[in-house]
Amino acid sequence: MKTRNPAALLITWVLTRTLLLLCVFKVVVVPGPDVTSDVSVIYHGWFDVLRTGTFPLDDVTWQYPPAAAVAILSPAVLPFLSYASAFFLLAFLADAAVFLMLLYVADRHGKSRRGVWVWVAGLPLLGQTVYARYDVMVTAVAVAALLAAARHPRAAGVMAAIGALLKVWPALLLLGTRRGRATRESWGAAALTAGGLLLAFTIAMPGALAFLTFQKDRGTEVESLGSLVFHVARQFGWSGTVQLNYGSVEFLGPYVDVVSMLAQLLTALAFGWLLLWRFKARAWESSTLADAALTAVLLFTTTSRVISPQYMLWLVGLAAVCLLFPGSRMTLPVWLVLAATFVTFLEFPIWFSHVVASDSLGLFLLLVRNGLLVTASLSACHRLWRATVTEPRRAERTPLPTQPARDQSVSATS
């Protein structure tokens, strides 16, 4: 994968991104539902509300932190284009920014180009969804935060906070900061930035925190890990339904609340494991911050009661940063993430009708994709623990080699 000449990377990026643009502009038509409708209909509708100076107070599908308004309003900087066209172009530019950041760090700071290749070749595996959601913009902020952390922990904290106010999950990026000054500076900057921005949004725009109450009645989304229970149960006469609910296709009916509660419990257990790891960790390598970030986001994605296709964007971005570091332990989880990303493209949008129908093809795709995510999560946890807890503890218990007896006798007579 590694080459001294960036031409192969650049050519691959240009070709794959051209194809993605052709897909979102519908020059190339991909089978399945139109993934761009969220931009032209839902995002555009939010845009019309947000530019009046208020959040969508009566729209339960608005489930995002307040800074998401900036992403939704961003097409206004290109008023000569339609809303959808401007959004696709800005998503493309965010993708380009990640590519350039990764390439710069790989070339200027002695890192591996494996990470750049993960972004260049991995992102298109998700298909046109890449440019039809604002998650690529959030991922760009998250990648910038991780890349800045080694030299500028305060800047990393600021960007992590901005990312968290765009879509929550970047709050996990700083979990693996080295104890001491790096943690104090990055966490302190993140807290101050998040607090300041929340206060500003709350004062400036009504409904900044409304998103917190819009998810309480959600069901279990049809692509999530918990949904497998109902995909199988439908084969035996389960009486629930599949319908669009709170902006996603979900299972509603008997025992859905139980499965949703179990998913939330799994997420809480995952968070508890991460806190235990943080407490037990004894050694930090240059890759530990990125490795811990990928592990944390993997756990929260896999255990969530909603696994939307665009969530894979987050994982590909974090995976790319991990493999910039030659010493990263995340090689296997990264390959599993890339495989899961491609299977996600197959189940949405190409064969999404089979997923909704819970037929044999849909069930197979979900078993494979979610199985890959579970395996990647467990593998990442094991590798992170071994690198930072088990191996350093073993090294502490291993006595230093003693001086040879001959040297000791010479020393005694000298």
N, C-alpha and C positions, 0 to 999 in steps of 0.2 A: 504493500500500500504506500509506503513512504518513497518519495522521490524528491530530488533536489530542485527540479524544475517545476514551478507551479502551473505550467501550461496545461497539464492533464487535469488538475483540479479546476482551473478556470473554464476549460472547454466543457467538462462534465457539468459544472454548475450552470453555465449558459444554456446548454442543451436541455437539461432537465427543467430549468426554470422557464424556459421558453414554452416547453410542453405544458407546464402548470398554468401559465398565463393563457395559452390557447384553450385549455380546459375551462377556466373560470369565465372566459369571454365566449365560451360555447362554440368556438371554431372546431374544437374536437369535443365530441359528445361522449360522455362516460355513462354506461348503463346505470339505472337506478334513479332514486329521487334526486331532484335538483338541489345540490348542497348550497348553491349561491343564493337561494331564496331567503335565507336568514339575513343576508346583507341587504338585499333589495327591499325586503318587506319589514322584518323585525328590527334590524339595526336602523334602517331609515326611519321607521316609526319612532323609535327612541330618540333619534337625532332631532326630529321635529319637536318633541317634547322638551328635550334637554336645552335646546337653544332658546327656549322661553325663560330659562333660569330656574327650573325645578326638575327634580327627578320624577320618573314615571310612578307616581304614588298609587295609581289604581291598576297597575299592571303587575300581576304576580310573577310574570316571567322575568321581570327585572330582579335578578338575584346576585348582583355584583357589587363589590365595594365601590365607594364613591369615585375614585380615580378612573374607573372604567368609563366614566363620562368623557374623559379626555380622548380615549381611543375611539369612542363612538362619534365624537364631534370632529375628529381629526380630518375627515374628508373635506371639511370646510376650507382647508388651506389650499385646495385645488378647485376653486369654484367654477372653472371652465370645463370641468368634467361632471358627468352624472355621479350621484352619490356612490353607486356600486363600483363604477370604474375607478373613481378616486380611492376608494377603500382597497380594491385589489392592488393598485399601484403602491399604496403605502405599505401594505402587507409584503409586497415584493421587496420594497426598500428595507424593511425590517429584516427580512431574510438575508439580503445583501450585506447589511450591517453585521449580522452574526458571522457570516462567512469571512468578511474582512477582519473582524476582531480575532477570530480563531486563527486565521492565516498569519496575521501580524504577530501574535503571541508565539505561534509555532516557529516562525522564522527568526524573530528577534530575541527570544528568550530561551532558546535551546530546547523547545518542547517537541513532541512528536506530531507529525502531520496525520497520524491515525485519527486524531480527534477531528481534524478538518474534514477528512474523508467521511467520517460518521455523519457530519452535518450535510455535506454535499450529496452523498449517495443515499443517506437514510431518510432525509425529509421527504423526498418525492415518493417514497413508498406509501405515504398516507394519501396521495392523490390530491385532487383539487381542494380538499378541505383545508389544506395548508393556508391558502390565500382567502378562504371564505369564512374565517373566524379571526378574532383579534388576538388569539393566543400566541401567534407568532411575534406580535409586538411585545407581549409580556415576556416571552422567552428571551427576546433580545435584551431586555432589561436584566433578567436573571443571569444570563451569560455574562453580561458586563459586570455585574456584581461579583460573581465568582472570580473572574479574571482580575479584578481590581484588588481582591482581598489580600493577596500576599504583600503588596507594596503600599496599599492605601486602604486600611481597614475602615476608616471613617466613611470614605466614599462608598465602599462596599455596603456598609450599613444603610447609608442614604438610599442607594439603589435597591437594596432588598426591601426597604420600607415602601418605596414607590411601587415596586412590583407587587407587594402584598396588598396595597390599596388598589391595584389594578385587578388582581384575581387571587388573593389570599395565599396560594401555595408558596410563593417566594418567601413567605415568613419562615419557611423551613431551611432556607439556604445557609443561615448562619449557625445552624446547630453544631457543625463540626469545627468551629473556630478554635484555634489553639488557646488553652487556658492562659489567663493573665492579661497582658496589655491588649492583645488582638481582640479578645472577647469583650473587654471593657469598652474599647473604642468603637468596635463595630456594633455591638448591641446597644450601647448608649446612643450612637448616632441614629440607629434604626428607631429606637423608642422616641427620640425627640422629633425625628422627621414624621413618623406615623402620627404622633400626637398633634403636631402642628398642622399637618394636612387635614386630619380628621376635623379639627376645630375650624379650620378655614372653610372646608366644605359644608360643615354644619351651619356655620353663620351665613355663608353665601347662597346656599341652595336648599330649599325645603326638601325633606325626605332623604337626606344623605345616608341615614342608617335604616331606611325602610327595608332594605334587602335582608336584614337579619330576621324579619318575621315572615318572609315570603316562602320559606322552605319547610315549614313545620308539617304541612299536610302532604308532602311528596310521597309517592309510592316508591317502588323499586324499578329502576330503569331497565329496559329489556336487554341491555348489553352488559350489565354489571355481573359480578361474581355471584351475588345472591339470586339473580334472575334465573340461574340454572335450575334452582329448585322448582320454579314455576314452569319453565320450559319442559321439564320432565313431568311435572304434575299434570300438565295439560294433556299428556298422552293417556292419563288415567282418569280423565273427566273432571279435573279441577274447574270450578265454576266461575272463576274470576275473568276479568277482561283485560284487553290491551288497548290503551287509548292515549291520545296526546294529553299530557297533564303537566302543567307548570313548565311548558316549553320543551318537553322531551317525551318520547314514547315509553310509557310505564305500564307495569302490571298493577292492577287495582282489584281488590277482592279479599277473600278469606286468607288470613295468615300473612298478608303482605306486611302489615305493621310489625309482626313478629320478626320476619326476615330483615326488615329495615332496621329494627332495634338491634338485632344481632350484628348487622353490618357496622352500626355505630359503635357497638361494644368492641368489635374487632379493631376498629380504628383507635379506640381508646387504649386497647392493649398494645397496639403498635406504637402509640405515643409513649406508653409506659416503658416499652423496651428501649426506645430511643433515649429516654431520660436515663435509664439504667446504663446504657452504653456510654453516654456522656459522663456519668459518674465513674464508671469503671475504666475508661480509656486511660492508658498510661503513656502512649507515644503518638506523636503527630508527625506524619510525613508531609511532603509538599502536596501530595494528592488527597490527603485525608478530608479536607474541606469539601472538595467536589465529590469524593466517594460517599461521604456521609449525606450530602445533599441528594444524590441520586437514590441512595437507599431510603431516605425519608420520604421522598416524593413517590417512589415506587410503592412503599407500604401504604401511603394514604390513597394513592390511585387505585390500587388493587382491592383494598377493603371498602372503598366508597360504595354507597348504594347507587351512585351514578358514575358510569365510565363512558363519557362521551368520546367520540373518535379524536377530537382535537386535544384530548389529554395526552395523547401519544407525542404531540409536539413538545410538551414539557420534557418528557423523558428523553427524546432524541437530543434536545439541546443540552441537557445535563450529561448525557452519555458522551457527547462530543467533548465537553470540557474534561471529563474524567480521562479520556484516552489521549488528551494532550500530554498528560504526565506519563512518562515511560514506566514509572513505578506503580501505577494504579492497579489495584486488585480487581477492577470491575470489568475485565475483558469479557468473561462469560456472560454476566448480566447484560452487558451492552449488546452482544450478539443476540441474546434472547429478546431484548427490547426491539431490536431492528426486525426480527422475525415477527414479533407481535404486531409491530406497526404495519407490516405488509398484510397480515391476516386481517387486521382492522379495516384496511382498504377493501378487502374482499367482502367482509360482512357489512360494511357501510362505505360507499353506497351500492356497490355492485349487486350484492345478493341480500339486501336488507329486507326485502319482502319475505325471504325464507326465514330470517331471524324473527320477524314479527309473527310469522305463521307457526313458529316452533316446529318446523318440519325437520327431517333428518339432516339436510344440508345446513340449515341454520344452526341447529344444535351442535353439529360437528364443528362449525367455524367458531362458535363461542367456546366450546370445550378446549379447542386448540389455543385460541387467543388468550383466554383467561388462564389456561394452564401454563402458558408461557410466562404470563405476568406473575403468577404465583411462584413459579420456579425461579424467575429472575429476582423476586423479592427475597425469597429464602436464601438464595445464593449470595445476594448482596449483603444480607445480614451476617451470614456466616463469614464471608471474606472480610468485611469491615471489623467484626469482632476479633477474628484471628490476627489481623494486621495490627490492631491497636490495643488489644487486651491480652490475648493468649500468648503470642510470640514475645512481646516485651516482658511479660511475667515470667516466661520460661527463661529468657535471657538473664533476668535478675537472679534466678535461682541457680544458674550455672556458674560454678566457681571459676575464677580466673586460673589459667594454667600456671602451675608452679615452675620455678626455675629448675633446670636440670641439675642433678646431683653433682656432676663434674664442675659446673659453674659455681655451685655453692662451696665446694671444697677449695677451688681456686680463690674464691673471695675470702675464705677463712684464713688462708695462708699468706694472703697478700698484705 
